[in-house]
Amino acid sequence: MSQNYTGETPQPHPSSDNKDAARELLPAYSIGATDEAETALVEAFLSDGEIAAELAEYQRLGDALLHSAPPAKPPADLHARLMASLHEETTPPQPKPIPQKGVSRLWAGLAAAIVLLVLSNILWLTQLSTVTRERSELALQVEELTTLIQAITRQNSPRLELAARTEFLPEETEAEVTWAQVGEQQLWVALFYAENLPTLEAGQVYQLWLARDNVPYSFGFVQVDEEGRATLIFTTTEPVSSYDFIGITAEPEGGSPAPSSEPLIFGTFES
């Protein structure tokens, strides 16, 4: 960015477009992953009540993770594939049209969930670097993880708004899944996110399934916090939209090899 005669970085003009750009940078800003120009853009809008409130929420989530959740080391081969693929030129996947309200309603929550992903990986990388890595290499990998975040939170990344069975769940329950291809390899990263999802009785878990030709495949367990927010980040070696169906079921603790009940949250991918 150019500088004025005083040597100071000019402040961005507070236009509505700049405000939208600043809002999109909040997840990265909250973990110190913005460059000088991006930092200046965000800080130019910190006096705005909406921007300040959203930033405080991201920082609160990050602080909660740093002080309560131990870092979980991802599989070594998956991490290597992610890091290698981020160096390649990519063409973003073409999004499928979805209702605009579905994007705006859960966007802040989706971004917050992505922040948690990066923070957990930063913790893991920091732990690893104390034994085998130089700090410069750690900084590079944090930058690569930020690139991964930007891929999955692009405004043009495909998203699918999901339906909830209100006979079992509150009417306020909302959920969607978003995904992005990472690099040119056969690897997709997806994020399931829900709000107002009640916790299950002891001995039960939410399990996420993708199905094709009536064959279900488990992609893990959905964690729900005390405020009813639920997230699951998972990977697949096939396009997420190549499946026919996505569903969340309540299963016995430890999960089931196949769904044992009707899905509580579900959606159908367009062919």
VOBA-1610 file (N, C-alpha, C; in pm, whole numbers, padded with zeros to 5 digits, always signed):
BEGIN
Met+00084-00119+00000Met+00000+00000+00000Met+00087+00124+00000Ser+00051+00228-00075Ser+00131+00349-00082Ser+00123+00425+00049Gln+00222+00513+00075Gln+00227+00591+00197Gln+00218+00739+00163Asn+00168+00821+00258Asn+00162+00964+00236Asn+00295+01027+00276Tyr+00302+01160+00269Tyr+00430+01227+00290Tyr+00480+01214+00434Thr+00394+01177+00526Thr+00437+01160+00665Thr+00497+01023+00689Gly+00486+00934+00589Gly+00537+00799+00606Gly+00438+00705+00669Glu+00315+00753+00697Glu+00214+00669+00759Glu+00128+00603+00653Thr+00077+00486+00684Thr-00012+00416+00592Thr-00147+00485+00588Pro-00195+00529+00469Pro-00325+00595+00461Pro-00435+00502+00510Gln-00533+00559+00579Gln-00645+00481+00629Gln-00747+00459+00518Pro-00808+00340+00510Pro-00908+00313+00407Pro-01029+00404+00423His-01089+00439+00311His-01211+00518+00315His-01325+00430+00367Pro-01403+00480+00465Pro-01506+00396+00528Pro-01630+00378+00443Ser-01615+00318+00325Ser-01730+00291+00239Ser-01796+00161+00280Ser-01917+00137+00227Ser-01987+00013+00260Ser-01911-00108+00205Asp-01849-00092+00087Asp-01771-00202+00031Asp-01652-00235+00121Asn-01585-00130+00171Asn-01472-00153+00260Asn-01517-00218+00391Lys-01637-00180+00437Lys-01688-00241+00560Lys-01712-00390+00539Asp-01769-00426+00425Asp-01790-00568+00395Asp-01657-00642+00388Ala-01558-00578+00327Ala-01426-00641+00317Ala-01364-00658+00456Ala-01383-00557+00541Ala-01331-00566+00678Ala-01398-00678+00754Arg-01528-00693+00735Arg-01602-00800+00804Arg-01548-00938+00763Glu-01519-00956+00634Glu-01468-01084+00586Glu-01330-01116+00643Leu-01255-01010+00682Leu-01121-01031+00737Leu-01120-01057+00887Leu-01234-01041+00953Leu-01237-01053+01099Leu-01185-01187+01151Pro-01223-01302+01090Pro-01169-01428+01143Pro-01016-01431+01141Ala-00957-01390+01029Ala-00811-01390+01020Ala-00750-01286+01114Tyr-00813-01167+01124Tyr-00761-01061+01211Tyr-00760-01107+01356Ser-00862-01182+01396Ser-00873-01223+01537Ser-00762-01317+01579Ile-00694-01381+01484Ile-00583-01470+01518Ile-00449-01415+01469Gly-00448-01285+01430Gly-00324-01222+01388Gly-00272-01268+01255Ala-00363-01306+01164Ala-00322-01361+01034Ala-00344-01264+00919Thr-00361-01135+00948Thr-00377-01035+00842Thr-00246-00962+00819Asp-00225-00915+00694Asp-00106-00836+00667Asp-00130-00690+00709Glu-00032-00603+00682Glu-00041-00464+00729Glu-00162-00392+00671Ala-00183-00408+00540Ala-00295-00339+00475Ala-00429-00392+00526Glu-00439-00524+00542Glu-00563-00583+00591Glu-00590-00543+00735Thr-00484-00537+00815Thr-00500-00494+00954Thr-00551-00351+00961Ala-00494-00264+00876Ala-00539-00125+00874Ala-00685-00114+00833Leu-00726-00196+00738Leu-00865-00194+00692Leu-00959-00233+00806Val-00927-00340+00876Val-01014-00383+00987Val-01018-00278+01096Glu-00902-00226+01134Glu-00896-00132+01246Glu-00964+00000+01214Ala-00979+00031+01086Ala-01052+00152+01049Ala-01200+00142+01082Phe-01249+00020+01103Phe-01392+00000+01129Phe-01419-00053+01270Leu-01319-00055+01356Leu-01341-00109+01490Leu-01432-00021+01575Ser-01450+00104+01535Ser-01544+00190+01608Ser-01688+00161+01569Asp-01707+00083+01463Asp-01841+00042+01422Asp-01891-00066+01517Gly-02010-00047+01571Gly-02063-00140+01671Gly-02076-00282+01621Glu-02125-00299+01497Glu-02142-00434+01442Glu-02009-00504+01426Ile-01913-00433+01369Ile-01780-00492+01347Ile-01715-00528+01480Ala-01724-00437+01577Ala-01663-00462+01708Ala-01726-00582+01776Ala-01858-00595+01764Ala-01928-00708+01828Ala-01889-00840+01765Glu-01878-00844+01631Glu-01839-00967+01564Glu-01696-01006+01600Leu-01607-00906+01605Leu-01469-00935+01642Leu-01461-00990+01784Ala-01538-00932+01874Ala-01538-00979+02013Ala-01582-01124+02022Glu-01678-01163+01937Glu-01726-01301+01938Glu-01617-01397+01890Tyr-01546-01359+01782Tyr-01436-01444+01735Tyr-01328-01458+01841Gln-01295-01345+01906Gln-01191-01349+02008Gln-01234-01431+02129Arg-01363-01424+02163Arg-01414-01503+02275Arg-01402-01652+02245Leu-01440-01690+02122Leu-01430-01831+02084Leu-01286-01878+02084Gly-01197-01794+02033Gly-01057-01830+02031Gly-00999-01845+02170Asp-01037-01754+02260Asp-00988-01760+02397Asp-01038-01886+02466Ala-01164-01921+02440Ala-01220-02042+02501Ala-01144-02165+02456Leu-01109-02170+02328Leu-01034-02285+02277Leu-00895-02292+02338Leu-00828-02177+02344Leu-00691-02174+02393Leu-00681-02216+02539His-00787-02192+02616His-00781-02219+02759His-00853-02345+02803Ser-00926-02407+02711Ser-01003-02523+02757Ser-00985-02647+02672Ala-00951-02634+02546Ala-00946-02751+02459Ala-00803-02786+02424Pro-00755-02905+02459Pro-00620-02946+02420Pro-00612-02966+02270Pro-00498-02930+02209Pro-00486-02947+02064Pro-00485-03093+02026Ala-00557-03124+01921Ala-00561-03262+01872Ala-00477-03270+01745Lys-00380-03360+01742Lys-00292-03372+01627Lys-00365-03440+01513Pro-00375-03373+01396Pro-00439-03437+01282Pro-00352-03551+01229Pro-00410-03641+01150Pro-00330-03747+01088Pro-00216-03686+01006Ala-00097-03741+01018Ala+00020-03683+00952Ala+00003-03679+00801Asp-00054-03784+00743Asp-00067-03788+00598Asp-00167-03685+00548Leu-00275-03663+00624Leu-00373-03564+00583Leu-00313-03425+00586His-00239-03394+00693His-00177-03262+00702His-00080-03238+00588Ala-00001-03339+00554Ala+00095-03325+00444Ala+00024-03300+00312Arg-00088-03368+00289Arg-00162-03349+00164Arg-00222-03209+00157Leu-00273-03162+00269Leu-00328-03027+00272Leu-00220-02924+00242Met-00106-02938+00308Met+00001-02840+00291Met+00056-02842+00149Ala+00071-02961+00090Ala+00123-02971-00046Ala+00026-02912-00146Ser-00101-02939-00127Ser-00200-02895-00226Ser-00222-02746-00222Leu-00194-02682-00109Leu-00215-02538-00100Leu-00118-02460-00186His-00008-02521-00229His+00089-02453-00313His+00048-02452-00460Glu-00053-02529-00495Glu-00091-02543-00634Glu-00194-02440-00675Glu-00193-02402-00802Glu-00295-02312-00855Glu-00427-02387-00862Thr-00533-02320-00820Thr-00663-02385-00819Thr-00767-02298-00885Thr-00873-02362-00931Thr-00991-02292-00979Thr-01103-02320-00881Pro-01159-02215-00816Pro-01262-02240-00716Pro-01380-02314-00776Pro-01440-02407-00700Pro-01556-02479-00751Pro-01671-02384-00775Gln-01751-02413-00877Gln-01865-02330-00907Gln-01976-02356-00806Pro-02028-02251-00744Pro-02130-02272-00642Pro-02265-02305-00701Lys-02344-02378-00624Lys-02482-02401-00662Lys-02566-02291-00601Pro-02668-02243-00673Pro-02751-02138-00616Pro-02823-02187-00491Ile-02818-02106-00385Ile-02894-02134-00266Ile-02958-02004-00220Pro-03061-02011-00137Pro-03125-01888-00091Pro-03026-01796-00024Gln-03028-01667-00060Gln-02934-01572-00004Gln-02944-01564+00147Lys-03065-01579+00201Lys-03081-01571+00345Lys-03004-01682+00415Gly-02986-01796+00347Gly-02912-01905+00407Gly-02766-01871+00426Val-02710-01791+00335Val-02570-01752+00347Val-02553-01653+00460Ser-02635-01549+00464Ser-02616-01443+00561Ser-02651-01487+00703Arg-02747-01576+00718Arg-02796-01614+00849Arg-02690-01685+00932Leu-02614-01773+00868Leu-02517-01852+00942Leu-02373-01814+00911Trp-02352-01708+00832Trp-02215-01676+00788Trp-02122-01650+00905Ala-02166-01572+01004Ala-02078-01542+01117Ala-02040-01669+01192Gly-02135-01759+01208Gly-02105-01883+01278Gly-02010-01971+01201Leu-02026-01976+01069Leu-01935-02054+00986Leu-01793-02000+00998Ala-01780-01868+00992Ala-01647-01808+01003Ala-01586-01837+01139Ala-01666-01831+01243Ala-01615-01860+01377Ala-01566-02004+01387Ala-01639-02095+01325Ala-01597-02235+01328Ala-01465-02253+01256Ile-01446-02181+01146Ile-01319-02187+01074Ile-01206-02132+01160Val-01233-02025+01236Val-01132-01971+01327Val-01087-02078+01425Leu-01182-02155+01477Leu-01148-02261+01571Leu-01059-02365+01506Leu-01085-02396+01380Leu-01001-02491+01307Leu-00858-02441+01300Val-00841-02314+01264Val-00706-02261+01251Val-00636-02255+01386Leu-00707-02210+01489Leu-00646-02202+01620Leu-00597-02338+01668Ser-00678-02442+01648Ser-00638-02575+01692Ser-00515-02622+01617Asn-00507-02590+01488Asn-00390-02630+01410Asn-00268-02547+01447Ile-00289-02418+01480Ile-00177-02336+01525Ile-00120-02393+01655Leu-00208-02433+01746Leu-00162-02492+01871Leu-00080-02618+01845Trp-00130-02701+01754Trp-00057-02824+01720Trp+00078-02791+01658Leu+00080-02697+01564Leu+00204-02661+01497Leu+00303-02600+01595Thr+00253-02519+01689Thr+00341-02459+01789Thr+00404-02567+01874Gln+00324-02662+01916Gln+00374-02774+01996Gln+00481-02851+01919Leu+00454-02876+01792Leu+00547-02950+01709Leu+00676-02873+01688Ser+00665-02740+01672Ser+00782-02660+01639Ser+00881-02656+01754Thr+00835-02672+01878Thr+00928-02668+01990Thr+01024-02786+01988Val+00990-02889+01910Val+01074-03008+01905Val+01150-03017+01773Thr+01082-02992+01661Thr+01142-03025+01533Thr+01143-02912+01431Arg+01085-02797+01460Arg+01071-02695+01356Arg+01123-02560+01402Glu+01171-02482+01304Glu+01209-02345+01329Glu+01085-02258+01328Arg+01091-02145+01398Arg+00974-02057+01406Arg+00936-02003+01269Ser+01034-01984+01180Ser+01002-01933+01047Ser+00917-02032+00970Glu+00945-02161+00986Glu+00866-02262+00918Glu+00726-02268+00977Leu+00716-02249+01108Leu+00585-02245+01173Leu+00502-02131+01115Ala+00563-02013+01100Ala+00490-01899+01046Ala+00441-01928+00906Leu+00522-01997+00826Leu+00482-02031+00689Leu+00362-02124+00691Gln+00361-02222+00778Gln+00251-02317+00782Gln+00123-02252+00834Val+00137-02157+00928Val+00018-02083+00972Val-00040-02005+00855Glu+00048-01946+00773Glu+00000-01873+00655Glu-00073-01968+00560Glu-00020-02089+00544Glu-00086-02186+00456Glu-00223-02227+00511Leu-00232-02241+00642Leu-00361-02274+00703Leu-00461-02161+00682Thr-00412-02037+00687Thr-00499-01923+00660Thr-00551-01929+00517Thr-00465-01972+00423Thr-00508-01989+00285Thr-00619-02093+00276Leu-00607-02200+00353Leu-00711-02302+00355Leu-00842-02243+00405Ile-00835-02160+00507Ile-00955-02095+00558Ile-01021-02010+00451Gln-00939-01932+00382Gln-00994-01845+00279Gln-01062-01926+00170Ala-01009-02046+00141Ala-01070-02129+00037Ala-01210-02173+00076Ile-01227-02214+00200Ile-01356-02269+00240Ile-01456-02161+00279Thr-01409-02039+00305Thr-01502-01932+00342Thr-01523-01830+00231Arg-01481-01863+00109Arg-01509-01773-00004Arg-01659-01755-00018Gln-01698-01634-00057Gln-01840-01609-00078Gln-01894-01697-00190Asn-01808-01745-00281Asn-01859-01827-00391Asn-01837-01976-00368Ser-01796-02014-00247Ser-01788-02157-00218Ser-01929-02213-00209Pro-01950-02334-00260Pro-02086-02390-00258Pro-02132-02417-00116Arg-02260-02397-00093Arg-02322-02421+00036Arg-02457-02486+00016Leu-02495-02567+00111Leu-02627-02630+00106Leu-02696-02606+00240Glu-02810-02539+00235Glu-02889-02518+00356Glu-02965-02648+00385Leu-02960-02691+00510Leu-03018-02818+00549Leu-03149-02799+00624Ala-03233-02901+00619Ala-03362-02899+00688Ala-03350-02971+00821Ala-03430-02927+00919Ala-03433-02991+01051Ala-03573-03043+01079Arg-03581-03160+01139Arg-03710-03219+01172Arg-03761-03155+01301Thr-03857-03064+01286Thr-03904-02986+01400Thr-03985-03067+01500Glu-04025-03190+01464Glu-04093-03272+01563Glu-03996-03325+01668Phe-03864-03317+01637Phe-03763-03361+01732Phe-03669-03248+01774Leu-03657-03146+01691Leu-03565-03036+01717Leu-03641-02905+01727Pro-03584-02804+01795Pro-03650-02674+01804Pro-03668-02612+01666Glu-03772-02531+01651Glu-03796-02464+01523Glu-03682-02370+01489Glu-03607-02325+01590Glu-03496-02232+01567Glu-03371-02300+01514Thr-03369-02432+01510Thr-03250-02503+01463Thr-03223-02472+01317Glu-03101-02431+01287Glu-03058-02400+01151Glu-02926-02472+01125Ala-02907-02516+01002Ala-02783-02588+00971Ala-02751-02575+00823Glu-02623-02582+00792Glu-02580-02587+00653Glu-02443-02649+00645Val-02406-02686+00524Val-02274-02742+00498Val-02212-02664+00384Thr-02083-02634+00395Thr-02009-02565+00290Thr-01881-02643+00264Trp-01829-02633+00143Trp-01711-02713+00109Trp-01628-02644+00003Ala-01502-02689-00009Ala-01411-02634-00109Ala-01308-02739-00146Gln-01270-02739-00273Gln-01161-02826-00317Gln-01029-02759-00280Val-00936-02837-00230Val-00806-02785-00189Val-00702-02833-00288Gly-00647-02740-00365Gly-00548-02777-00465Gly-00609-02855-00579Glu-00523-02913-00661Glu-00568-02989-00776Glu-00576-03139-00746Gln-00538-03177-00625Gln-00550-03317-00588Gln-00696-03348-00557Gln-00726-03475-00546Gln-00863-03518-00516Gln-00887-03505-00365Leu-00903-03382-00319Leu-00924-03359-00177Leu-01019-03242-00158Trp-01125-03265-00083Trp-01222-03160-00051Trp-01233-03149+00100Val-01242-03025+00148Val-01263-02998+00290Val-01404-02942+00306Ala-01479-02995+00401Ala-01618-02952+00421Ala-01639-02914+00567Leu-01731-02822+00587Leu-01767-02778+00721Leu-01918-02787+00739Phe-01961-02864+00837Phe-02101-02867+00879Phe-02113-02775+00999Tyr-02218-02691+00998Tyr-02238-02598+01109Tyr-02386-02587+01139Ala-02421-02583+01267Ala-02561-02570+01307Ala-02572-02480+01429Glu-02686-02417+01443Glu-02717-02336+01560Glu-02846-02388+01624Asn-02856-02366+01755Asn-02975-02406+01831Asn-03001-02557+01822Leu-02893-02633+01827Leu-02904-02779+01825Leu-02892-02829+01969Pro-02994-02897+02021Pro-02988-02941+02161Pro-02888-03054+02181Thr-02831-03059+02300Thr-02744-03170+02333Thr-02828-03297+02352Leu-02767-03410+02324Leu-02837-03537+02336Leu-02826-03594+02478Glu-02907-03692+02506Glu-02898-03760+02634Glu-02763-03831+02646Ala-02723-03857+02768Ala-02598-03928+02792Ala-02600-04062+02719Gly-02486-04093+02656Gly-02478-04219+02583Gly-02518-04210+02438Gln-02545-04087+02390Gln-02580-04067+02249Gln-02490-03962+02186Val-02471-03972+02055Val-02391-03876+01980Val-02461-03845+01849Tyr-02432-03725+01796Tyr-02475-03692+01661Tyr-02370-03745+01563Gln-02414-03820+01462Gln-02322-03876+01363Gln-02361-03823+01225Leu-02261-03781+01147Leu-02286-03724+01014Leu-02262-03829+00907Trp-02355-03833+00810Trp-02347-03929+00701Trp-02360-03859+00567Leu-02284-03908+00471Leu-02309-03878+00330Leu-02351-04009+00265Ala-02446-04002+00173Ala-02497-04125+00111Ala-02497-04111-00040Arg-02468-04222-00107Arg-02475-04229-00252Arg-02536-04364-00289Asp-02635-04360-00378Asp-02704-04484-00419Asp-02752-04564-00298Asn-02805-04491-00199Asn-02861-04551-00077Asn-02757-04621+00010Val-02630-04593-00013Val-02524-04649+00072Val-02468-04536+00158Pro-02482-04544+00293Pro-02435-04436+00380Pro-02287-04452+00415Tyr-02218-04338+00429Tyr-02078-04336+00470Tyr-02067-04240+00588Ser-02007-04286+00695Ser-01992-04202+00814Ser-01874-04107+00798Phe-01894-03980+00839Phe-01787-03881+00833Phe-01758-03819+00969Gly-01800-03887+01074Gly-01761-03841+01207Gly-01876-03796+01294Phe-01839-03744+01410Phe-01936-03704+01512Phe-01939-03552+01526Val-02058-03500+01543Val-02079-03356+01554Val-02077-03316+01702Gln-01991-03222+01735Gln-01981-03172+01871Gln-02071-03051+01890Val-02143-03046+02001Val-02234-02936+02032Val-02187-02867+02159Asp-02175-02732+02155Asp-02133-02660+02275Asp-02254-02623+02360Glu-02227-02554+02471Glu-02334-02523+02566Glu-02435-02423+02511Glu-02400-02355+02403Glu-02491-02259+02342Glu-02565-02316+02221Gly-02551-02446+02199Gly-02624-02510+02091Gly-02561-02497+01954Arg-02434-02455+01949Arg-02364-02445+01822Arg-02287-02575+01796Ala-02300-02625+01676Ala-02241-02754+01643Ala-02153-02741+01519Thr-02039-02807+01520Thr-01949-02802+01406Thr-01887-02939+01381Leu-01858-02963+01256Leu-01777-03079+01218Leu-01706-03044+01088Ile-01575-03055+01088Ile-01495-03034+00969Ile-01445-03171+00924Phe-01469-03204+00799Phe-01429-03336+00750Phe-01376-03325+00608Thr-01306-03429+00564Thr-01248-03431+00430Thr-01300-03551+00354Thr-01297-03539+00223Thr-01336-03649+00136Thr-01252-03643+00009Thr-01225-03758-00050Thr-01146-03763-00172Thr-01233-03755-00296Glu-01362-03732-00277Glu-01455-03713-00387Glu-01531-03584-00365Pro-01579-03519-00471Pro-01656-03396-00452Pro-01773-03420-00358Val-01794-03329-00264Val-01905-03344-00170Val-02037-03353-00245Ser-02049-03273-00350Ser-02174-03270-00426Ser-02195-03395-00512Ser-02095-03486-00515Ser-02115-03611-00589Ser-02200-03710-00510Tyr-02220-03680-00382Tyr-02309-03763-00302Tyr-02453-03718-00325Asp-02546-03803-00289Asp-02688-03772-00307Asp-02749-03702-00187Phe-02698-03734-00068Phe-02770-03699+00053Phe-02673-03675+00168Ile-02707-03583+00256Ile-02634-03562+00381Ile-02734-03567+00495Gly-02697-03631+00605Gly-02788-03640+00717Gly-02715-03651+00849Ile-02781-03607+00956Ile-02730-03618+01091Ile-02827-03704+01171Thr-02777-03810+01232Thr-02862-03897+01313Thr-02812-03903+01456Ala-02899-03941+01547Ala-02861-03967+01686Ala-02826-04115+01698Glu-02704-04142+01742Glu-02656-04280+01751Glu-02601-04309+01890Pro-02587-04437+01925Pro-02525-04472+02053Pro-02382-04420+02059Glu-02336-04391+02179Glu-02200-04342+02197Glu-02100-04435+02129Gly-02008-04376+02055Gly-01914-04455+01977Gly-01954-04469+01832Gly-02081-04436+01802Gly-02127-04438+01664Gly-02179-04572+01619Ser-02236-04571+01499Ser-02293-04692+01440Ser-02233-04713+01301Pro-02227-04837+01254Pro-02177-04863+01119Pro-02272-04815+01011Ala-02398-04797+01046Ala-02500-04746+00955Ala-02605-04673+01038Pro-02677-04578+00980Pro-02778-04505+01058Pro-02879-04600+01120Ser-02909-04577+01248Ser-03007-04660+01317Ser-03139-04588+01340Ser-03150-04465+01289Ser-03272-04388+01305Ser-03285-04291+01189Glu-03401-04228+01179Glu-03423-04129+01075Glu-03335-04006+01102Pro-03288-03938+00996Pro-03203-03820+01017Pro-03281-03706+01081Leu-03215-03639+01175Leu-03274-03522+01240Leu-03250-03396+01158Ile-03138-03394+01087Ile-03102-03284+00996Ile-03062-03348+00865Phe-03107-03292+00754Phe-03080-03358+00626Phe-03085-03259+00511Gly-03030-03302+00398Gly-03033-03223+00276Gly-03000-03310+00157Thr-03041-03266+00039Thr-03018-03340-00084Thr-02933-03256-00178Phe-02827-03314-00232Phe-02742-03243-00327Phe-02804-03250-00465Glu-02799-03138-00536Glu-02851-03134-00672Glu-02755-03206-00765Ser-02809-03279-00859Ser-02724-03352-00954Ser-02682-03260-01067
//
